[in-house]
Amino acid sequence: MSVGLILEGGGTRGAYTAGVLDAFMDNDIFLNNIYGVSAGACNSLSYISHQRGRNFKIFYEYIRDPRYLSMRSYFKTGSVFGLDFIFNELSRELIPFDYFEFFKSHMNLSVGTTDCVTGKPIYFSKQELDESFVAVKASASLPFVSPIVDFKEHKLLDGGIGDPIAIEKSIADGNEFNIIVLTQHKEYRKPPKPDMPESLIKSKFRDYPNFIEAMMIRPEVYNRQKELCSELEKEGKAIVIQPAQPMIVGRYTKNRKKLGEVYEWGLKDGNDAVGKIRRFMLIHS
């Protein structure tokens, strides 16, 4: 029986996940079936390549670099997050990524994206990736602040639209038991209306009616999946790691002090969960 690891997105809220995964690495906890969406997919890369501290170093050292996150990046590249910079110069020269370790690892990765034509989630395996990580870029490409990404004959955007928390995907793949890392506190639920006005969504994505529908129902999908995570935890089928208090950073936070604080939350919560996770994996792996 296998155990899945679910990593929610959330932009710079991903500093929390970076802390949790560093705690896992500190305690030699490596799960074989990982499901990452948006920032969760980005965080998963350094976890698989066993590069402890790399994700937070990126957040902390480059969050104020306009090549990483800025309107300048948006006007230059079409994306507020400089994904080309992140996956090229940053990963190859500034904070080098260990491509060899990543691709030789036995750990599996499913990267969640949303198909703009169908409005449905579509996942890509590690075997479908190369060093350009286009699927991961697509997963982290947020509507309105990122261009649509073309990959394998699909037009793709943020995985958090079609499948915000990949728990149902993991269960469908045969992982009855899961460890779930969320970036909002337990009581958080999305308000019933989407983040952007409906008129703006319909205008921007008028050529993709199914994607419009996916954006409109996203709060309902997210809240259903959040409830499912709680139910599975009560049934002993999941361990949910999430902030104990309301999140103090948003998707685009540049405040290093707050990002550092959120990272420390994740590091503590990850370390606090180690004993429970080891027992969980011993029973269910």
N, C-alpha and C positions, 0 to 999 in steps of 0.2 A: 504494500500500500504506500502511495507517495503523498508528500506534503507539498502544497503550493506556497509560494511567497508572493503576495499581492502588494504592489507599490502604487499608491495613488499619486496623482500629479498635484499641480497647484503653483506653478511658477516658483518664485523664491521661497514659498512655504516649504519647498523641497529641502531647505537647510535642515529641517527637522528629520526628514528621512535620511539625509547624509549622516546625521548623528547616530540614528538607530543602526544603520548599516556599518558604521565604524565600530560600534559596540559589538555587533555580530562578529566582525573580523577580529577584534581584540580577543574574543572568546572562541575563535575557531568554529563559528557557526556558519556553514555554507549550505544553502538549500539548492536542490538541483532543478527545480521547476519554478521559474520566475516569470511574473506577469507585470510588465511596467507600462504605465500610461503617462505620456507627457513628461513632466519633470521626474516622475517615477522611472520611466524608461531611461532617461539620462543618468539618473543616480545608479541604476542597475549596472551600467557599463563598468565603472570603477570597482564595484563590488565583485563582479565576475573576474576582472583582471587582478583582483587582490591588491588594489592600490589604496590602502588605508589613508584617510585624510585628504585624498585628492579632490573629492567632490566639494568639501568645505573650503579647501584652498582656492578653488575656482570661484565659489560664491564670494569669499571674503576678499581675495586679492583683486578680483576683476569686476566686482559689481558696479564700481564707479567708472570703469573704463567704457567710453562711449561705443567701442566696438562690441561690447558684450550686451549692454542694455541701454538703449537711448532712442530718442526721436531721430537723432542723426542717423543711427543705424536703420531706422524705419524708412527715412527718406532716401537713403542710399541703396538699401537692399530690399525694401518692402516688408521687413520684419523688425519689430521692436527689439527682439532678441537677435543678436548677431550670430545666427546659427552657422553660417559659413565660417565666420571667425572662430567660433567655439570648436567646430569639428575639423578645422584645418590648422591655422597658425597656433591656436591655443593648445590643441591636442598633440600637435606634432613637434612644437618647439618650446613653448612657454611652460606648460605643465604636461610633459609628454605622457601620452597614453600607451599602455603596454598592449599593443595589438596582438603580439604573439601569444601572450598569456591568455588574452580574451578568447581568441579563436581556437586555441588548443584545449581550453577548459571543457570538462564534461558537463558543466552547468548549462541548462537549457534556458532560453529567453524567448518570450513571446511579447512582441511590441505592438501595443494597441493603437490603431489609427481609426479615423472615421472616413468612410467613402462618401464623397460629396454627391455622387450620382444616386446612390441607393439610400444614403442616410444611415447606413448600417455600420457597425464596427467591423473592422477587418484587421486580422493579426498577422504579423510576419515573424517567422522563426529566426533564430540566430543563423541558421544555415542559409537564409535568404539575404543576409547582410554582407557587405564588404566594408572596407576601411572608410568609405564615404558616409556610412550610416544614414542613408537617405530616409529609411523608414523611421528612424529615431527622430530625425529632423521633422518629418511629417507629423509624428506623434506630438511634438512640442510646438507645432505651428498653430498658434491661437487665432481664431477667426477675428477679422477686422484689423489685426496688427501683424499678420503674416500672410504671405501669398499661398495659394493652393500649390501643393507639391505633387508633381507627376512621378509615379513610381509603379513599375510593372503594370502599365496600362490602367492604372487607377488615378483618380484625382483625390488627393487626401488632405485632411486637416486634423486638428487636435483630437487625439484619442479620447480625451475626456468628454467629448460631446456625445459620441455613440455609446460609450461604455466607461463611465467615470471611475468605477471601482470594479476591477476585472474578476470579481469573485465567481460570478456565474460561468464565465469562460473557463476558469480553473476547474470548477466542479464538473463542467461538461467534458473536460479533458481527462477526467478520472481522478482528480485530486479531492477526495472526500474531506480531507483535513487541510486547513490552511492557516498560515500566519499572515496577518493583514496589517499593513502599516498605512495609517491614515494621517492626513495633515490638518484636520480640523478636530476639535474636541468632541466628546461623546454626544453631547446634546445638540450639536450643530445640525441644522437642516436647512436646505436651500429654500428661499421664499418661492411661492408658486410661479412667479413670472420670471422669464429669463433675464440675464444681466443687461442685455441691450433692449431698447424699444422694439416692439414687433415690427413697426413700420420700417425701421432701419435694417433689421434682419431681412425682411422681404425685399427691400430695395437692393441690398448688397448681394444677396444670393438668389436673385429672381430666376436665374438659369438652373438652380438646383433646388426644386421644391421639396424633395425628400430630405435634403440637408436642413432646410428651413424647419420642417416638421421635427427633425431630430433636436434642433436647438430649442424649439418650443416645449418639447416634453422632457428636456434634460433635467429640470428640477425634480420632476416626478420620478424619473429613472434613478437619479442620484439618491433621493430619499428612500426609495424602495431598497436599493442596494445597501444603504447605510443600516436600515432596519434588519436586512438579512444578515449582515455582519454581526449585529447584536444578538440575533436569534441563534446563530451558529456558535457564538461564544457561550451562550447560556447552555447549549446542548453539549458543550465540550468538544465541538468540531472545529473550533477556531481559537486562536489567540489574537486579540486585536490590540495593537500598540498605537496609541494616539495621544495627543496633548491632553494634559489634565485640566487645562484652562483654555479659555478662548485664545485663538491665535493672534499674535501681536504684529504679524507681518502679512502682507497681501501678495498678490502675484508679481508685483513689480517693485518691491521694497529695495531701496538702496542703502538703508541705514545699517552700517556694519555692526554696530553695537547690538541692535535688535536681532540681526541675523545670527550673530554669535550666541546670543541668549537662546534663541530657538534651537540652534545646533546643540547646545548643552542640554536642553530639554530632551532632545532625541537621544543623545548619548546616555543620559541618566535612565530614561525609560527603557532603552535597549538593554542596558546592563541589568536593570531591575528585573527584566523579563527572562534573563538567561537561564535560570534554574527551571522555570516553567517550560521554556522552549525545549530544553534538553530532555525533560521528562516526556513532553509531548511527542518529540521526534523518536524517542526510544520506543514509545508505545505504538506509534502510527507509521513509522518509516519501514 
